[in-house]
Amino acid sequence: MTNHLDAATALLARSPLIDGHNDLPWQLRKAGPDAVRTDIAAPVSFTHTDLPRLAQGKVGAQFWSVFVPVTLAGEAAVATTLEQIDFVRSMVRPTRRRWNSRAPRRTWSGSAPAAGWRR
């Protein structure tokens, strides 16, 4: 079993794991008005996502979803979407420096992702 873990750890050291969809902003909104002030740079007990767990899981990039339910329509859908965008921006802003400081510096060069990432 250790060989598989070592191989996975080595792979993640070479290639970033990118989570392409995370509903954390909506989950925080559903948890109540105080939850939107949650500091995701510290462990968060009521969700599956926080920066320490993302780093521990070797996540190299995260796309925050600006999800709103399809049950919303018209002005309510537009207003909620704009609120979610604003919330994601406010959530990312204070953690950007802490998150970036943990990630290895990578730059994109070339057209093939496997060959294009380098430190």
N, CA, C and O atoms as a GROMACS GRO file, in nm:
protein
  476
    1MET      N    1   0.083  -0.120   0.000
    1MET     CA    2   0.000   0.000   0.000
    1MET      C    3   0.087   0.126   0.000
    1MET      O    4   0.052   0.225  -0.064
    2THR      N    5   0.197   0.123   0.069
    2THR     CA    6   0.284   0.239   0.076
    2THR      C    7   0.336   0.278  -0.062
    2THR      O    8   0.350   0.397  -0.090
    3ASN      N    9   0.364   0.180  -0.147
    3ASN     CA   10   0.413   0.211  -0.281
    3ASN      C   11   0.312   0.293  -0.360
    3ASN      O   12   0.350   0.384  -0.433
    4HIS      N   13   0.182   0.262  -0.346
    4HIS     CA   14   0.079   0.340  -0.414
    4HIS      C   15   0.072   0.481  -0.360
    4HIS      O   16   0.059   0.577  -0.436
    5LEU      N   17   0.081   0.495  -0.229
    5LEU     CA   18   0.078   0.627  -0.167
    5LEU      C   19   0.201   0.708  -0.208
    5LEU      O   20   0.190   0.827  -0.238
    6ASP      N   21   0.317   0.645  -0.210
    6ASP     CA   22   0.439   0.713  -0.253
    6ASP      C   23   0.429   0.757  -0.399
    6ASP      O   24   0.470   0.868  -0.434
    7ALA      N   25   0.374   0.670  -0.484
    7ALA     CA   26   0.358   0.703  -0.626
    7ALA      C   27   0.261   0.820  -0.644
    7ALA      O   28   0.286   0.910  -0.723
    8ALA      N   29   0.151   0.817  -0.570
    8ALA     CA   30   0.052   0.926  -0.579
    8ALA      C   31   0.112   1.057  -0.529
    8ALA      O   32   0.091   1.162  -0.589
    9THR      N   33   0.187   1.052  -0.420
    9THR     CA   34   0.250   1.172  -0.365
    9THR      C   35   0.351   1.228  -0.464
    9THR      O   36   0.359   1.350  -0.482
   10ALA      N   37   0.428   1.142  -0.527
   10ALA     CA   38   0.526   1.187  -0.627
   10ALA      C   39   0.456   1.250  -0.747
   10ALA      O   40   0.500   1.352  -0.799
   11LEU      N   41   0.346   1.188  -0.792
   11LEU     CA   42   0.270   1.243  -0.904
   11LEU      C   43   0.217   1.381  -0.871
   11LEU      O   44   0.226   1.473  -0.952
   12LEU      N   45   0.160   1.396  -0.751
   12LEU     CA   46   0.105   1.526  -0.712
   12LEU      C   47   0.213   1.632  -0.692
   12LEU      O   48   0.185   1.751  -0.706
   13ALA      N   49   0.334   1.591  -0.662
   13ALA     CA   50   0.445   1.686  -0.652
   13ALA      C   51   0.484   1.739  -0.790
   13ALA      O   52   0.534   1.851  -0.802
   14ARG      N   53   0.462   1.656  -0.894
   14ARG     CA   54   0.498   1.697  -1.031
   14ARG      C   55   0.384   1.767  -1.104
   14ARG      O   56   0.408   1.856  -1.185
   15SER      N   57   0.262   1.728  -1.075
   15SER     CA   58   0.147   1.777  -1.150
   15SER      C   59   0.040   1.827  -1.054
   15SER      O   60   0.004   1.757  -0.960
   16PRO      N   61  -0.010   1.947  -1.077
   16PRO     CA   62  -0.110   2.000  -0.985
   16PRO      C   63  -0.245   1.930  -0.999
   16PRO      O   64  -0.289   1.899  -1.110
   17LEU      N   65  -0.308   1.905  -0.887
   17LEU     CA   66  -0.444   1.855  -0.886
   17LEU      C   67  -0.535   1.977  -0.886
   17LEU      O   68  -0.524   2.064  -0.800
   18ILE      N   69  -0.625   1.984  -0.982
   18ILE     CA   70  -0.713   2.100  -0.996
   18ILE      C   71  -0.856   2.056  -0.973
   18ILE      O   72  -0.910   1.971  -1.044
   19ASP      N   73  -0.918   2.116  -0.871
   19ASP     CA   74  -1.058   2.089  -0.841
   19ASP      C   75  -1.140   2.187  -0.923
   19ASP      O   76  -1.135   2.308  -0.898
   20GLY      N   77  -1.214   2.138  -1.018
   20GLY     CA   78  -1.284   2.224  -1.113
   20GLY      C   79  -1.420   2.273  -1.069
   20GLY      O   80  -1.483   2.350  -1.143
   21HIS      N   81  -1.468   2.233  -0.952
   21HIS     CA   82  -1.599   2.279  -0.908
   21HIS      C   83  -1.612   2.259  -0.758
   21HIS      O   84  -1.598   2.147  -0.708
   22ASN      N   85  -1.637   2.366  -0.687
   22ASN     CA   86  -1.654   2.358  -0.542
   22ASN      C   87  -1.768   2.449  -0.502
   22ASN      O   88  -1.766   2.569  -0.529
   23ASP      N   89  -1.868   2.392  -0.438
   23ASP     CA   90  -1.987   2.467  -0.396
   23ASP      C   91  -1.974   2.529  -0.258
   23ASP      O   92  -2.075   2.564  -0.198
   24LEU      N   93  -1.854   2.544  -0.206
   24LEU     CA   94  -1.838   2.599  -0.072
   24LEU      C   95  -1.912   2.731  -0.053
   24LEU      O   96  -1.976   2.748   0.051
   25PRO      N   97  -1.907   2.825  -0.147
   25PRO     CA   98  -1.980   2.950  -0.125
   25PRO      C   99  -2.130   2.928  -0.100
   25PRO      O  100  -2.188   2.993  -0.012
   26TRP      N  101  -2.192   2.839  -0.173
   26TRP     CA  102  -2.335   2.813  -0.152
   26TRP      C  103  -2.358   2.743  -0.019
   26TRP      O  104  -2.454   2.772   0.051
   27GLN      N  105  -2.268   2.649   0.015
   27GLN     CA  106  -2.282   2.579   0.143
   27GLN      C  107  -2.271   2.677   0.260
   27GLN      O  108  -2.344   2.664   0.358
   28LEU      N  109  -2.181   2.773   0.249
   28LEU     CA  110  -2.168   2.874   0.355
   28LEU      C  111  -2.293   2.960   0.361
   28LEU      O  112  -2.341   2.994   0.470
   29ARG      N  113  -2.346   2.995   0.247
   29ARG     CA  114  -2.468   3.076   0.244
   29ARG      C  115  -2.584   3.002   0.310
   29ARG      O  116  -2.660   3.060   0.387
   30LYS      N  117  -2.597   2.872   0.279
   30LYS     CA  118  -2.704   2.791   0.337
   30LYS      C  119  -2.687   2.774   0.488
   30LYS      O  120  -2.786   2.756   0.560
   31ALA      N  121  -2.564   2.778   0.537
   31ALA     CA  122  -2.538   2.756   0.679
   31ALA      C  123  -2.581   2.874   0.766
   31ALA      O  124  -2.590   2.862   0.888
   32GLY      N  125  -2.609   2.989   0.703
   32GLY     CA  126  -2.659   3.102   0.780
   32GLY      C  127  -2.574   3.226   0.764
   32GLY      O  128  -2.463   3.220   0.711
   33PRO      N  129  -2.626   3.339   0.811
   33PRO     CA  130  -2.558   3.466   0.788
   33PRO      C  131  -2.420   3.476   0.853
   33PRO      O  132  -2.333   3.545   0.800
   34ASP      N  133  -2.399   3.409   0.966
   34ASP     CA  134  -2.267   3.415   1.030
   34ASP      C  135  -2.165   3.330   0.956
   34ASP      O  136  -2.045   3.358   0.964
   35ALA      N  137  -2.210   3.227   0.886
   35ALA     CA  138  -2.119   3.135   0.817
   35ALA      C  139  -2.045   3.203   0.702
   35ALA      O  140  -1.935   3.160   0.667
   36VAL      N  141  -2.102   3.307   0.644
   36VAL     CA  142  -2.033   3.373   0.532
   36VAL      C  143  -1.907   3.445   0.578
   36VAL      O  144  -1.826   3.486   0.496
   37ARG      N  145  -1.890   3.462   0.708
   37ARG     CA  146  -1.767   3.521   0.762
   37ARG      C  147  -1.666   3.415   0.804
   37ARG      O  148  -1.567   3.446   0.870
   38THR      N  149  -1.690   3.291   0.766
   38THR     CA  150  -1.603   3.180   0.803
   38THR      C  151  -1.465   3.199   0.741
   38THR      O  152  -1.453   3.231   0.623
   39ASP      N  153  -1.362   3.181   0.822
   39ASP     CA  154  -1.223   3.192   0.774
   39ASP      C  155  -1.180   3.054   0.724
   39ASP      O  156  -1.150   2.965   0.804
   40ILE      N  157  -1.175   3.037   0.593
   40ILE     CA  158  -1.139   2.907   0.538
   40ILE      C  159  -0.989   2.880   0.545
   40ILE      O  160  -0.944   2.772   0.506
   41ALA      N  161  -0.911   2.976   0.595
   41ALA     CA  162  -0.768   2.952   0.616
   41ALA      C  163  -0.745   2.866   0.739
   41ALA      O  164  -0.635   2.814   0.760
   42ALA      N  165  -0.848   2.850   0.821
   42ALA     CA  166  -0.842   2.764   0.939
   42ALA      C  167  -0.935   2.646   0.916
   42ALA      O  168  -1.021   2.652   0.828
   43PRO      N  169  -0.919   2.538   0.991
   43PRO     CA  170  -1.011   2.425   0.975
   43PRO      C  171  -1.157   2.467   0.997
   43PRO      O  172  -1.188   2.542   1.090
   44VAL      N  173  -1.244   2.417   0.911
   44VAL     CA  174  -1.387   2.448   0.919
   44VAL      C  175  -1.460   2.316   0.947
   44VAL      O  176  -1.449   2.221   0.870
   45SER      N  177  -1.533   2.311   1.057
   45SER     CA  178  -1.592   2.184   1.101
   45SER      C  179  -1.720   2.146   1.027
   45SER      O  180  -1.753   2.028   1.021
   46PHE      N  181  -1.793   2.242   0.971
   46PHE     CA  182  -1.924   2.210   0.915
   46PHE      C  183  -1.925   2.197   0.763
   46PHE      O  184  -2.032   2.190   0.702
   47THR      N  185  -1.807   2.195   0.700
   47THR     CA  186  -1.799   2.172   0.555
   47THR      C  187  -1.688   2.071   0.527
   47THR      O  188  -1.617   2.028   0.618
   48HIS      N  189  -1.674   2.035   0.402
   48HIS     CA  190  -1.566   1.945   0.361
   48HIS      C  191  -1.447   2.022   0.306
   48HIS      O  192  -1.348   1.961   0.265
   49THR      N  193  -1.456   2.155   0.304
   49THR     CA  194  -1.353   2.234   0.239
   49THR      C  195  -1.298   2.341   0.333
   49THR      O  196  -1.374   2.415   0.395
   50ASP      N  197  -1.167   2.348   0.342
   50ASP     CA  198  -1.095   2.458   0.404
   50ASP      C  199  -0.952   2.451   0.349
   50ASP      O  200  -0.911   2.348   0.296
   51LEU      N  201  -0.877   2.559   0.363
   51LEU     CA  202  -0.743   2.562   0.303
   51LEU      C  203  -0.650   2.456   0.360
   51LEU      O  204  -0.573   2.396   0.284
   52PRO      N  205  -0.651   2.429   0.492
   52PRO     CA  206  -0.562   2.323   0.540
   52PRO      C  207  -0.591   2.187   0.475
   52PRO      O  208  -0.498   2.113   0.442
   53ARG      N  209  -0.719   2.153   0.456
   53ARG     CA  210  -0.750   2.024   0.393
   53ARG      C  211  -0.718   2.025   0.244
   53ARG      O  212  -0.675   1.923   0.190
   54LEU      N  213  -0.738   2.138   0.178
   54LEU     CA  214  -0.700   2.145   0.036
   54LEU      C  215  -0.549   2.125   0.021
   54LEU      O  216  -0.505   2.053  -0.068
   55ALA      N  217  -0.471   2.189   0.108
   55ALA     CA  218  -0.325   2.173   0.103
   55ALA      C  219  -0.285   2.030   0.137
   55ALA      O  220  -0.198   1.972   0.071
   56GLN      N  221  -0.347   1.973   0.238
   56GLN     CA  222  -0.316   1.835   0.277
   56GLN      C  223  -0.349   1.738   0.163
   56GLN      O  224  -0.278   1.640   0.143
   57GLY      N  225  -0.455   1.765   0.090
   57GLY     CA  226  -0.494   1.681  -0.023
   57GLY      C  227  -0.418   1.712  -0.150
   57GLY      O  228  -0.446   1.654  -0.255
   58LYS      N  229  -0.322   1.803  -0.141
   58LYS     CA  230  -0.235   1.840  -0.255
   58LYS      C  231  -0.313   1.906  -0.368
   58LYS      O  232  -0.275   1.892  -0.484
   59VAL      N  233  -0.421   1.977  -0.336
   59VAL     CA  234  -0.495   2.050  -0.438
   59VAL      C  235  -0.412   2.171  -0.478
   59VAL      O  236  -0.376   2.253  -0.393
   60GLY      N  237  -0.380   2.182  -0.606
   60GLY     CA  238  -0.295   2.289  -0.654
   60GLY      C  239  -0.372   2.410  -0.705
   60GLY      O  240  -0.316   2.519  -0.717
   61ALA      N  241  -0.501   2.391  -0.736
   61ALA     CA  242  -0.584   2.502  -0.782
   61ALA      C  243  -0.730   2.468  -0.751
   61ALA      O  244  -0.768   2.351  -0.747
   62GLN      N  245  -0.808   2.572  -0.730
   62GLN     CA  246  -0.948   2.553  -0.692
   62GLN      C  247  -1.034   2.650  -0.770
   62GLN      O  248  -1.004   2.770  -0.774
   63PHE      N  249  -1.140   2.600  -0.831
   63PHE     CA  250  -1.239   2.686  -0.894
   63PHE      C  251  -1.361   2.691  -0.802
   63PHE      O  252  -1.423   2.588  -0.776
   64TRP      N  253  -1.395   2.809  -0.754
   64TRP     CA  254  -1.511   2.824  -0.667
   64TRP      C  255  -1.633   2.842  -0.756
   64TRP      O  256  -1.636   2.929  -0.842
   65SER      N  257  -1.734   2.758  -0.734
   65SER     CA  258  -1.855   2.765  -0.811
   65SER      C  259  -1.944   2.878  -0.761
   65SER      O  260  -1.959   2.898  -0.640
   66VAL      N  261  -2.002   2.950  -0.854
   66VAL     CA  262  -2.100   3.052  -0.819
   66VAL      C  263  -2.237   2.992  -0.851
   66VAL      O  264  -2.307   3.035  -0.942
   67PHE      N  265  -2.272   2.892  -0.772
   67PHE     CA  266  -2.394   2.814  -0.791
   67PHE      C  267  -2.514   2.886  -0.732
   67PHE      O  268  -2.507   2.946  -0.625
   68VAL      N  269  -2.625   2.879  -0.804
   68VAL     CA  270  -2.756   2.917  -0.749
   68VAL      C  271  -2.854   2.811  -0.798
   68VAL      O  272  -2.840   2.761  -0.909
   69PRO      N  273  -2.954   2.778  -0.717
   69PRO     CA  274  -3.047   2.672  -0.757
   69PRO      C  275  -3.135   2.713  -0.875
   69PRO      O  276  -3.165   2.832  -0.893
   70VAL      N  277  -3.175   2.616  -0.953
   70VAL     CA  278  -3.260   2.643  -1.070
   70VAL      C  279  -3.401   2.686  -1.029
   70VAL      O  280  -3.478   2.735  -1.112
   71THR      N  281  -3.434   2.669  -0.903
   71THR     CA  282  -3.566   2.711  -0.856
   71THR      C  283  -3.579   2.863  -0.851
   71THR      O  284  -3.690   2.916  -0.844
   72LEU      N  285  -3.466   2.932  -0.854
   72LEU     CA  286  -3.470   3.079  -0.859
   72LEU      C  287  -3.493   3.122  -1.003
   72LEU      O  288  -3.442   3.060  -1.096
   73ALA      N  289  -3.570   3.227  -1.021
   73ALA     CA  290  -3.598   3.275  -1.157
   73ALA      C  291  -3.597   3.427  -1.158
   73ALA      O  292  -3.611   3.492  -1.055
   74GLY      N  293  -3.580   3.480  -1.277
   74GLY     CA  294  -3.590   3.624  -1.297
   74GLY      C  295  -3.494   3.704  -1.212
   74GLY      O  296  -3.376   3.670  -1.200
   75GLU      N  297  -3.545   3.812  -1.152
   75GLU     CA  298  -3.462   3.902  -1.073
   75GLU      C  299  -3.397   3.832  -0.954
   75GLU      O  300  -3.284   3.864  -0.917
   76ALA      N  301  -3.468   3.738  -0.893
   76ALA     CA  302  -3.410   3.666  -0.778
   76ALA      C  303  -3.287   3.587  -0.820
   76ALA      O  304  -3.188   3.583  -0.746
   77ALA      N  305  -3.292   3.525  -0.936
   77ALA     CA  306  -3.176   3.449  -0.986
   77ALA      C  307  -3.059   3.541  -1.015
   77ALA      O  308  -2.945   3.510  -0.980
   78VAL      N  309  -3.086   3.655  -1.078
   78VAL     CA  310  -2.980   3.750  -1.110
   78VAL      C  311  -2.920   3.808  -0.983
   78VAL      O  312  -2.798   3.814  -0.969
   79ALA      N  313  -3.005   3.850  -0.890
   79ALA     CA  314  -2.956   3.910  -0.765
   79ALA      C  315  -2.873   3.810  -0.685
   79ALA      O  316  -2.768   3.844  -0.632
   80THR      N  317  -2.921   3.687  -0.676
   80THR     CA  318  -2.849   3.585  -0.600
   80THR      C  319  -2.716   3.552  -0.666
   80THR      O  320  -2.616   3.533  -0.597
   81THR      N  321  -2.714   3.545  -0.798
   81THR     CA  322  -2.588   3.520  -0.870
   81THR      C  323  -2.488   3.630  -0.842
   81THR      O  324  -2.372   3.603  -0.813
   82LEU      N  325  -2.531   3.756  -0.850
   82LEU     CA  326  -2.441   3.867  -0.823
   82LEU      C  327  -2.392   3.866  -0.678
   82LEU      O  328  -2.277   3.897  -0.650
   83GLU      N  329  -2.481   3.830  -0.585
   83GLU     CA  330  -2.439   3.818  -0.444
   83GLU      C  331  -2.335   3.708  -0.428
   83GLU      O  332  -2.240   3.724  -0.352
   84GLN      N  333  -2.354   3.597  -0.498
   84GLN     CA  334  -2.258   3.488  -0.488
   84GLN      C  335  -2.122   3.527  -0.546
   84GLN      O  336  -2.018   3.493  -0.491
   85ILE      N  337  -2.123   3.600  -0.658
   85ILE     CA  338  -1.997   3.649  -0.716
   85ILE      C  339  -1.926   3.740  -0.617
   85ILE      O  340  -1.806   3.727  -0.596
   86ASP      N  341  -2.000   3.832  -0.558
   86ASP     CA  342  -1.943   3.922  -0.459
   86ASP      C  343  -1.888   3.845  -0.340
   86ASP      O  344  -1.780   3.876  -0.290
   87PHE      N  345  -1.962   3.744  -0.296
   87PHE     CA  346  -1.916   3.664  -0.183
   87PHE      C  347  -1.788   3.589  -0.215
   87PHE      O  348  -1.696   3.588  -0.133
   88VAL      N  349  -1.780   3.527  -0.332
   88VAL     CA  350  -1.658   3.455  -0.370
   88VAL      C  351  -1.539   3.550  -0.373
   88VAL      O  352  -1.431   3.517  -0.325
   89ARG      N  353  -1.559   3.667  -0.429
   89ARG     CA  354  -1.450   3.766  -0.432
   89ARG      C  355  -1.406   3.803  -0.292
   89ARG      O  356  -1.286   3.813  -0.264
   90SER      N  357  -1.501   3.824  -0.201
   90SER     CA  358  -1.465   3.862  -0.065
   90SER      C  359  -1.402   3.744   0.010
   90SER      O  360  -1.320   3.765   0.100
   91MET      N  361  -1.439   3.622  -0.025
   91MET     CA  362  -1.384   3.503   0.038
   91MET      C  363  -1.240   3.479  -0.008
   91MET      O  364  -1.155   3.441   0.072
   92VAL      N  365  -1.213   3.501  -0.134
   92VAL     CA  366  -1.082   3.472  -0.191
   92VAL      C  367  -0.980   3.580  -0.154
   92VAL      O  368  -0.864   3.548  -0.127
   93ARG      N  369  -1.021   3.703  -0.153
   93ARG     CA  370  -0.929   3.814  -0.132
   93ARG      C  371  -0.838   3.797  -0.010
   93ARG      O  372  -0.716   3.805  -0.026
   94PRO      N  373  -0.891   3.774   0.111
   94PRO     CA  374  -0.801   3.765   0.226
   94PRO      C  375  -0.720   3.636   0.233
   94PRO      O  376  -0.620   3.632   0.305
   95THR      N  377  -0.759   3.532   0.161
   95THR     CA  378  -0.686   3.405   0.168
   95THR      C  379  -0.589   3.387   0.053
   95THR      O  380  -0.509   3.293   0.054
   96ARG      N  381  -0.594   3.474  -0.046
   96ARG     CA  382  -0.510   3.457  -0.165
   96ARG      C  383  -0.363   3.446  -0.129
   96ARG      O  384  -0.295   3.356  -0.177
   97ARG      N  385  -0.314   3.536  -0.046
   97ARG     CA  386  -0.171   3.534  -0.012
   97ARG      C  387  -0.135   3.407   0.064
   97ARG      O  388  -0.032   3.346   0.037
   98ARG      N  389  -0.219   3.366   0.161
   98ARG     CA  390  -0.190   3.246   0.239
   98ARG      C  391  -0.193   3.122   0.151
   98ARG      O  392  -0.109   3.034   0.166
   99TRP      N  393  -0.289   3.115   0.059
   99TRP     CA  394  -0.300   2.999  -0.029
   99TRP      C  395  -0.183   2.994  -0.126
   99TRP      O  396  -0.121   2.889  -0.143
  100ASN      N  397  -0.152   3.107  -0.189
  100ASN     CA  398  -0.043   3.111  -0.287
  100ASN      C  399   0.091   3.082  -0.224
  100ASN      O  400   0.179   3.024  -0.289
  101SER      N  401   0.110   3.120  -0.098
  101SER     CA  402   0.239   3.097  -0.034
  101SER      C  403   0.265   2.950  -0.009
  101SER      O  404   0.380   2.910   0.008
  102ARG      N  405   0.160   2.867  -0.005
  102ARG     CA  406   0.176   2.723   0.019
  102ARG      C  407   0.200   2.647  -0.110
  102ARG      O  408   0.255   2.536  -0.108
  103ALA      N  409   0.160   2.704  -0.222
  103ALA     CA  410   0.168   2.632  -0.349
  103ALA      C  411   0.306   2.647  -0.411
  103ALA      O  412   0.366   2.754  -0.406
  104PRO      N  413   0.356   2.538  -0.471
  104PRO     CA  414   0.482   2.552  -0.545
  104PRO      C  415   0.460   2.645  -0.664
  104PRO      O  416   0.353   2.644  -0.724
  105ARG      N  417   0.559   2.722  -0.696
  105ARG     CA  418   0.548   2.813  -0.810
  105ARG      C  419   0.554   2.734  -0.939
  105ARG      O  420   0.650   2.662  -0.964
  106ARG      N  421   0.451   2.749  -1.020
  106ARG     CA  422   0.447   2.680  -1.148
  106ARG      C  423   0.412   2.782  -1.255
  106ARG      O  424   0.334   2.874  -1.232
  107THR      N  425   0.470   2.764  -1.371
  107THR     CA  426   0.436   2.850  -1.483
  107THR      C  427   0.398   2.761  -1.601
  107THR      O  428   0.445   2.647  -1.612
  108TRP      N  429   0.314   2.812  -1.687
  108TRP     CA  430   0.269   2.735  -1.802
  108TRP      C  431   0.361   2.762  -1.920
  108TRP      O  432   0.390   2.877  -1.952
  109SER      N  433   0.408   2.653  -1.984
  109SER     CA  434   0.490   2.668  -2.104
  109SER      C  435   0.464   2.549  -2.195
  109SER      O  436   0.489   2.435  -2.157
  110GLY      N  437   0.415   2.575  -2.311
  110GLY     CA  438   0.390   2.467  -2.405
  110GLY      C  439   0.242   2.435  -2.415
  110GLY      O  440   0.159   2.496  -2.349
  111SER      N  441   0.210   2.338  -2.500
  111SER     CA  442   0.070   2.307  -2.526
  111SER      C  443   0.021   2.181  -2.457
  111SER      O  444  -0.100   2.162  -2.443
  112ALA      N  445   0.110   2.095  -2.413
  112ALA     CA  446   0.067   1.972  -2.347
  112ALA      C  447   0.077   1.989  -2.196
  112ALA      O  448   0.186   2.014  -2.144
  113PRO      N  449  -0.035   1.976  -2.122
  113PRO     CA  450  -0.030   1.998  -1.978
  113PRO      C  451   0.076   1.912  -1.907
  113PRO      O  452   0.144   1.962  -1.817
  114ALA      N  453   0.090   1.786  -1.946
  114ALA     CA  454   0.186   1.700  -1.876
  114ALA      C  455   0.328   1.752  -1.892
  114ALA      O  456   0.410   1.741  -1.800
  115ALA      N  457   0.356   1.807  -2.008
  115ALA     CA  458   0.492   1.858  -2.032
  115ALA      C  459   0.505   2.005  -2.001
  115ALA      O  460   0.616   2.056  -1.985
  116GLY      N  461   0.392   2.074  -1.991
  116GLY     CA  462   0.397   2.220  -1.981
  116GLY      C  463   0.417   2.276  -1.842
  116GLY      O  464   0.465   2.389  -1.829
  117TRP      N  465   0.383   2.202  -1.738
  117TRP     CA  466   0.400   2.256  -1.602
  117TRP      C  467   0.543   2.238  -1.558
  117TRP      O  468   0.602   2.130  -1.575
  118ARG      N  469   0.597   2.341  -1.504
  118ARG     CA  470   0.734   2.330  -1.450
  118ARG      C  471   0.745   2.421  -1.330
  118ARG      O  472   0.672   2.519  -1.316
  119ARG      N  473   0.836   2.388  -1.244
  119ARG     CA  474   0.858   2.471  -1.125
  119ARG      C  475   0.958   2.579  -1.152
  119ARG      O  476   0.989   2.658  -1.064
   0.00000   0.00000   0.00000
